[in-house]
Amino acid sequence: MDETETVPNTWADLLADGRLPRFALICLGVWLNAADSLVTATIMPSVGAQLGGYAYFSWATAGFLVGAILAGASAGRVSEIFGLRGATAMAGVIMTLGCVTSALAPDVATFLAGRLIQGLGSGWISGFAMVAIALLFPERHLARMFASVSFIWGIATVLGPLFGGAVLETGTWRDVFWLFALQAAVFSAAAPFLLRGSAKAGGGPGVPWLQLAVLGAGVAAIAAADVVKAPAPAIGLVAAGLAVLSLVIWIDHRARVRLLPHRAGDLRTVCGSGYFAMFALTAATMGFAIYAPPLLQTLRGFSPLWAGYTIGAESAAWTLAAMLVAGASGVWDGRWIRIGTLLLVVSLAVLAATMADGAFAWVLLGGSLMGAAFGFSWSFMSRRLLAALSDEDRAIGSSAITAVRQTGAAAGSAISGVAANLAGFTGGITPHNGAGISFWVFVSVIPLAVAGTWAAFRLTGSAEKA
């Protein structure tokens, strides 16, 4: 999109011409997706105590992400078929139903089913938000929009676990889902009004059902590895799941109706290296989000609320870093991407060495470095991806950012879960097994962080635009 230099590029201009309602809806959608995805971090010990199922501990996150991935991956095509207004309102209704299901759950199976439905609703919500950014905002505002998304995501990931811990201090874990149900219902009711004037449904080329089915099978295989106790089958399921995810790219390249942008699986391109970096770097962080709260509660005697505050160090650093570099341009946007990814590798090493019995200041430092890594890099990676997309691929390419991130989160959750279970987590965390769990949860994903760093360097170096 060509724009003259006389057009102002300010926050006031970003929110002008009727864009403020859309901006508000996008922020609410990002909040719902990010906060609900991690809210179980601080409440699962209470859920497990009431409903049982410690072996399925991380499925509260992985199950949510399975639904979110399938929904987010299809969001671009769904928005083309039904239009943003109707599709976004529908997504809010689905998330509301999922929250109510978990709130009323009499057993762990029903609870996890509710989390899957929540994932579907919030995945569409987040995917449609990315489509709205790509289609409804001028290109001159993309950097500020992605900085805002990073800011809201960071705040949400602070307040998500903290929200769960705070509610537990005054009520029960079921109240958490009633409160999210209320928010999702408000979102659904507001969407048709706040997106008034957006593009109508254009029919679209259809939904890539085959790719979605294969994607679901791959993510499910990875998630299943999380509850297999025997080492060989667990590792085999993770490897099989990753192979199936690669098959999605192969099928999509040859399909009439594509799920991903052109050459999205080619690491020589901006899209390919960018999506892979997002996948691997996100996967590397999930052990901290899922296992740090119960480790802190068991090994250091923290309350759920204070464990949530500790996790908040990551998100606070993410938010602060994103705001500090939001105005960077020229060579510095690439430099911040590289600096951020290197910080992530350092953070994992620090957490592996100190989570169990190191000085608590080192734990805070490790979490803060992890958050800063994404604050420095994420908005610039997203902007480079969108800038490389053709007009034809804008809807599916923008929603794919959310799907790729959440696929990485599911894979990282499972890989960290396998490492934790192999270290003895299936019976819960105890002072006896806590040190081993805390070490392997972080060490197991360092190779992913290194691979993501390599892809990010390609993204900012030799990658081709198309």
Helices and strands as residue ranges (DSSP letters): H 11-14, H 19-38, H 40-51, G 54-56, H 59-82, H 84-103, H 108-136, G 139-141, H 142-170, H 173-194, H 209-224, G 225-227, H 231-254, H 270-283, H 286-299, H 304-324, H 331-354, H 360-388, G 391-393, H 394-422, G 425-427, H 434-443, H 446-459
